Amino acid sequence: MKKLQFVVIIALLVAVGSAYRQLHQIQEDLVERNPSSSTSSAATNSQAESATAVANPKFAELIKQEAAAMSQLTKQPEEIQKRLKDLAGKMQEGDVTHLQESALDTSLNGDERFLSVYVLGESALAKAQESLEQIAMTPIPSMKEARLTNQEEILRVQAVESLRHADSLKRVLASTDNSFISDRAQRNLLFREGKVTTSPEQQDQEALTQLLKKSHQ
C-alpha cells in the first residue's frame, strides 16, 4: 500500500490497520526476528540539538493547510504529492522538530499527524531520519479505544517504513516491544539490506490480493 494513502484518508488508515494486524499474524512465522542489541544516543542528542532551532511559522501553517486539504477527496493525487515533496524540500531543522512534535501530539487530528510523518519521510535532511526514528521508538500511550491504539501503531509503522538506514531499524527493533511495529521494522530491515526484493508495502499488497482471491473462491 502506498504511503500517500496513509495521508489522504485517515479513516481508511484505521480500517487498513486492522487488516495489517491480521496479515502480521499470518506472516509472523515467516520472518525471523533478529533485533540488534546495540544502542545509540545519537538520535536523542540530535533531538536536543534540534530543539534549539526555531520552526518557520509559515511552514507550520502550510502543513495545516495541506492537512485540511487531505480531509477532502481529490481527483489529483499527483498534484498533492508534488506539493508535499516541495514542502519537504523547503524544510529546515526547526521544522523537523515541529513535525515530530505534531506527529506525536494525540490532540491533533489524524490527517495532520500522518502528514507530518509523510513529509519527514520525503525530506533529504539527516535530522528528518533521526526524527522518524524517534517517532517509531516512542511508546504508544494508553488509549481509551482500540481503534485509537491501532492508529498510533500505524503512525509509528509509517515512520518505520520511511527509515532508510539499517542501523536505525535495528535500534527500533531493540527498543520496541510491540509485535506489529517490530514485524514491520524487521521486514523493512531485510529489504534495506537487500535480503528480500520487495518492500513491506509491496508484500502487504500481494498478501491482500491473495486473501481477496481466496475469499472469492
C-alpha positions in Angstrom: 0.0 0.0 0.0 1.5 3.3 -1.0 2.5 5.7 1.7 0.4 8.6 0.3 -2.7 6.6 1.1 -1.9 6.8 4.7 -2.2 10.6 4.4 -5.1 11.0 2.1 -7.8 9.2 4.1 -7.3 8.7 7.8 -10.4 6.6 8.2 -9.1 4.2 5.7 -5.8 4.1 7.6 -7.5 2.8 10.7 -9.5 0.3 8.8 -6.5 -1.0 6.9 -4.6 -1.2 10.2 -6.9 -4.0 11.3 -6.0 -5.8 8.1 -2.4 -5.2 8.7 -2.7 -6.8 12.1 -4.3 -9.9 10.6 -1.6 -10.1 8.0 1.0 -9.7 10.7 -0.4 -12.8 12.4 -0.3 -14.8 9.2 3.2 -13.7 8.2 4.8 -13.6 11.7 6.3 -17.1 11.4 7.8 -16.4 8.0 10.2 -13.8 9.3 12.9 -14.5 11.8 13.3 -11.7 14.3 16.9 -10.5 14.7 16.9 -7.4 16.8 20.3 -5.8 17.4 21.3 -5.2 21.0 23.3 -2.1 20.0 22.0 1.2 21.3 22.8 4.7 20.4 22.3 8.1 21.9 22.8 9.9 18.6 19.1 10.3 17.8 18.4 11.6 21.4 21.3 14.1 21.2 20.2 15.2 17.8 16.7 15.8 19.1 18.1 18.0 21.9 20.2 20.0 19.4 17.2 20.4 17.0 15.2 21.8 19.9 17.3 24.9 19.7 16.2 25.6 16.2 13.0 27.6 15.5 10.3 26.3 13.3 9.2 28.5 10.4 5.6 29.7 11.2 4.8 29.8 7.5 5.9 26.2 7.1 3.8 25.1 10.0 0.8 26.9 8.5 1.4 25.2 5.2 1.3 21.8 6.9 -2.0 22.7 8.5 -3.4 23.8 5.2 -2.3 20.6 3.4 -3.8 18.5 6.2 -7.1 20.3 5.8 -7.0 19.6 2.1 -6.3 16.0 2.7 -9.6 15.6 4.5 -11.3 16.1 1.2 -11.3 13.5 -1.6 -9.3 14.6 -4.6 -9.0 13.6 -8.2 -5.5 15.0 -8.4 -3.3 12.9 -6.1 -0.2 13.6 -8.2 -0.6 17.3 -7.6 -0.8 16.8 -3.9 2.2 14.5 -3.9 4.2 17.2 -5.8 3.2 19.9 -3.2 4.3 17.6 -0.4 7.6 16.9 -2.0 8.1 20.6 -2.5 7.3 21.2 1.2 9.8 18.5 2.2 12.5 20.2 0.1 11.9 23.5 1.9 12.2 22.0 5.4 14.7 23.5 7.9 15.9 21.8 11.1 13.4 23.7 13.3 10.6 22.4 11.0 11.8 18.9 11.6 11.3 19.3 15.4 7.9 20.9 14.8 6.8 18.0 12.6 8.0 15.4 15.1 6.0 17.1 17.9 2.9 17.3 15.7 3.2 13.6 14.8 3.2 12.6 18.4 0.5 15.1 19.6 -2.6 13.0 20.2 -4.7 16.2 20.5 -4.2 16.9 16.7 -6.4 15.4 14.0 -5.1 12.3 12.3 -4.6 14.0 8.9 -2.1 16.5 10.3 -0.2 13.8 12.3 0.1 11.4 9.4 1.0 14.2 7.0 3.8 15.3 9.4 5.3 11.8 9.2 4.9 11.6 5.5 6.7 14.9 4.9 9.5 13.9 7.2 9.9 10.7 5.2 10.2 12.8 2.0 12.9 15.0 3.4 16.5 14.6 2.5 17.6 16.0 5.8 19.5 13.6 8.1 17.7 15.1 11.1 14.4 14.1 9.5 15.5 10.5 9.5 16.6 10.8 13.1 13.2 12.3 13.9 11.4 9.4 12.2 13.5 7.0 14.4 12.4 8.8 17.5 8.7 8.7 16.4 9.0 4.9 15.7 10.6 4.3 19.2 8.1 6.5 21.2 6.0 4.2 23.4 2.3 4.1 22.5 0.2 6.0 25.1 -2.7 4.3 26.8 -5.8 5.0 24.7 -9.5 4.5 25.5 -10.4 2.9 22.2 -8.8 0.1 20.3 -9.0 2.0 17.0 -7.0 4.8 18.5 -4.3 2.4 19.7 -4.4 1.0 16.2 -3.9 4.5 14.8 -0.9 5.0 17.0 0.6 1.8 15.8 0.1 2.7 12.1 1.6 6.1 12.6 4.8 4.5 14.0 4.8 1.9 11.3 4.6 4.7 8.7 7.7 6.2 10.4 9.4 2.8 10.3 8.8 2.4 6.6 10.3 5.8 5.9 13.6 4.8 7.6 16.4 4.4 5.0 19.2 3.1 7.2 19.7 -0.4 8.6 21.2 0.9 11.9 18.0 3.0 12.6 15.8 0.0 12.0 18.0 -2.1 14.3 17.6 0.4 17.1 13.8 0.4 16.6 13.8 -3.4 16.8 15.9 -3.3 20.0 13.6 -0.7 21.7 10.1 -1.8 20.9 8.0 -4.5 22.5 5.1 -4.0 20.0 4.9 -7.1 17.7 3.3 -5.2 14.9 5.9 -2.4 14.8 8.8 -4.9 15.3 7.5 -7.0 12.4 7.4 -4.0 10.1 10.9 -2.9 11.2 12.3 -6.4 10.6 10.8 -6.7 7.2 12.0 -3.2 6.2 15.4 -4.1 7.5 15.5 -7.2 5.3 14.5 -5.1 2.4 17.1 -2.3 3.1 19.8 -4.9 3.5 18.9 -6.5 0.1 17.9 -9.8 1.6 14.4 -9.5 0.1 13.5 -7.8 -3.2 10.1 -6.5 -2.3 9.3 -3.7 0.2 6.9 -4.3 3.2 4.2 -2.3 1.3 4.6 -4.5 -1.8 4.5 -7.6 0.4 1.2 -6.4 2.1 -0.3 -5.6 -1.3 0.5 -9.1 -2.6 -0.8 -10.7 0.6 -4.0 -8.7 0.5 -4.5 -9.7 -3.1 -4.1 -13.4 -2.3 -6.5 -13.1 0.6 -9.1 -11.4 -1.6 -8.7 -14.1 -4.2 -9.3 -16.8 -1.6 -12.3 -15.1 -0.2 -13.9 -15.1 -3.6 -13.2 -18.8 -4.3 
